[in-house]
């Protein structure tokens, strides 16, 4: 069906096709893990279907710290193999999608009486560079007090001893997921959002598919497949319960909260990773005229689909920031936006919270359901490879099928065809100039290039079309909002205003005033294109209003007490 099957208006056609065909694999879950599995499987030649009950990346995959970690934190637990693996995977993620991943120097300050000192930081970063295979230009640098304060004047001076500098990779986690999903679809996978697996299907005791309900129309479809893969993130145990196979290791959810501030109030010059008095680590990261900081790490047993910031979460992050950056004196009025996410970690009875595993594991039930649990954003490609390897072995055993080996190490994701990291700066400069032919400012063209990569030409084409044809609801929106919205609906299966403002653009986190400014004309244009009735328009408008409210308003404490310190 190709990439044309990824328009919001084609969801029904995709679901009907899924209901007619028989697939090699059906993936349940449209976060980064499910997207990665779909890409690998489709590229190897497996007939692949994927369903997601919310929007793509709506769970953990849009609510992370938005870093493709090299795994430095795991050195504290002597997870040597994990550091080596995720460090190398980070480089692959970057090369395959430079438009959604940006190398950024991170400062690791050490103070008298803190967790780190010059010796442990130097040795730790040296070992990290070696294990992670860090390229020469990105290796650690040790800085004295003066050099540290030149890099970041806001740091607490009292007791400062110096710092280590290393490179992390900042990402847009939701866009990374969307781009991987689009590449999977371009290679033949069928994927649809707002399609909930209500019931698993069996044939003589063996799992053979799922009954799926379209959350928009209410219509149900039976999707049949030789193998079913449970990549539902925080919901994997829900599916295991449906399969009657939830036993042994289970998930334990922890919640992380991040706060966003305007750079005028928190003018951080460079990203900082620092320890807090209770031993936890917090990031503070400048991004697009804002600074965001987090995260908390508390055991969570609330609503998985709607984790919320509590007043305690907010106070904890504010206290951490003001402790390390005493001159900024931030308060609750300075919080422009926030997000909360849950991490699905693997827990075994008898283990303490600090022993909860950050690793990923693959389980196969008696019925044949394959579950992938745990893991991290950075390792999504390798996790996917392991899952598809197992699926290929199973399909060979069941039907004698054979498929080509994994090639995703060298496959650019959608938008990533820019000549790798070496060609990135040149690509962006060319697009900034090329935009002028479509009446765009260099700033707008550059902004699109850095978000959409090699798909920017598609936005230019939409801009040319909409400038000629813009009328009604389209005419009410400036080109900077109108074109990304049309692209999101036509080529990124964007169903609701929240999909657009949160997961396709990140605007609700980093440009919340712009969301408030344009929410009504965006809803009007989406309604016009999708043919919503008045009730649907009210529903989607109310959903966006709720998201705007939740971003700044804490909820009463809902999580159980207990801090997970093994981050």
Secondary structure, DSSP 8 states (H G I E B T S, - for coil): --GGGGSGGGHHHHHHHHHHSEEEEEEE--SHHHHHHHHHHHHHT--EEEE-SSSTT-SGGGSS-SEE---GGGGGGT-HHHHHHHHHHHHHHHHH-TTTEEEEEEEEEEETTSS--HHHHHHHHHHHHHHHT--GGGS-EEE-HHHHHHH-TTS--TTEEEEEEEEEEEE-HHHHHHHHHHHHHHTT-EEESSEEEEEEEEETTEEEEEEEEETTT--EEEEEEEEEEE--GGGHHHHHHHTT---SSEEEEEEEEEEEEETTTS--SSEEEEE-TTS-EEEEEEETTEEEEE---EE--S-GGG---BHHHHHHHHHHHHHHSTTT---GGG--EEEEEEEEEEE-TT--GGG-B-SEEEEE-TT--EEEEE--STTHHHHHHHHHHHHHHHHHHHH--------GGG---TT-TTTHHHHHHHHHHHHHHHGGGGT--HHHHHHHHHHHGGGHHHHHHHHHHHHHH--TTGGGS-HHHHHHHHHHHHHS---SHHIIIIIIT-HHHH-HHHHHHHHHHHHHHHHHHHT--HHHHHHHHHHHHHHHHHHHS-B---S-S-B----
